[in-house]
Amino acid sequence: MLCELLSAQAGVLEHNISIEVATRYKEGARDSLLGLAELLRHLFPELDRPRSEQGANLIIVLICGL
């Protein structure tokens, strides 16, 4: 279900909504991504902040591709 939602977000979920709703959604998505990066740093202490954020972004891109 996550794969379907992520692939549909730009084409479906972000249409016909207010700027405020879009802003809240984008901020929530960013916060979730930073949380994933923090989890990666916890699991892999050798990762610094930029690398863990890059890894979190890559995970999301790979999930979207599925």
N, C-alpha and C positions, 0 to 999 in steps of 0.2 A: 504494500500500500504506500510506503514511503517513496518508493521509486516512482510510482504513478503520480503522487502529489507533487514531487519535485519537478517532474517533467511537465506537468500541467500548469505550474505556477505562473509562468510568463504568458502563456497563451490563453489561459482561462481565468485563473484566480485573480490576476491583477487588472482585469478589465472592469470598467464601470464601477469603480470604487472611488471614494473621496481621497484627497491627498492625505488627510489625517490618518485614514485607515491604512493607506499604502505606507506611510511613514512608520506607523506602529508595527506593521508587518515586517518592514525592512530592518527596523531596530531590533525586533525580536529575533529575526533570522541571524543578524550579526551577533547578538548576545549568545545565541545557541552555538554558533560557529566558534566563538571565543571560549565557550564552555567545553566544546569538543577539543579545542587546542589545549586547554588546561588539563583535560583528562589525558591527552597524549603526553604532555610534559610529566604528568604523574607516573604514567606507565613506562615512559622512556626518558629518564632524567638527563640523558645526554643531549636532548633536544633543547635548544634555546627557544625563546618566544617566537621569533620570526619563522624558524623552521617548523615549529609545532603548528603555527597558523597556516603555513603553506601546506603541511600535511593534512590538516583539517579541510582545507579547501579542496585538496586532491581527493580526499575521501568523498566529499559531496559530489564532485564532478563524476567520479567513478560510479557512485550510486545512481546519479541521474542517467548515466549511460546504460545502466542495466534496464 
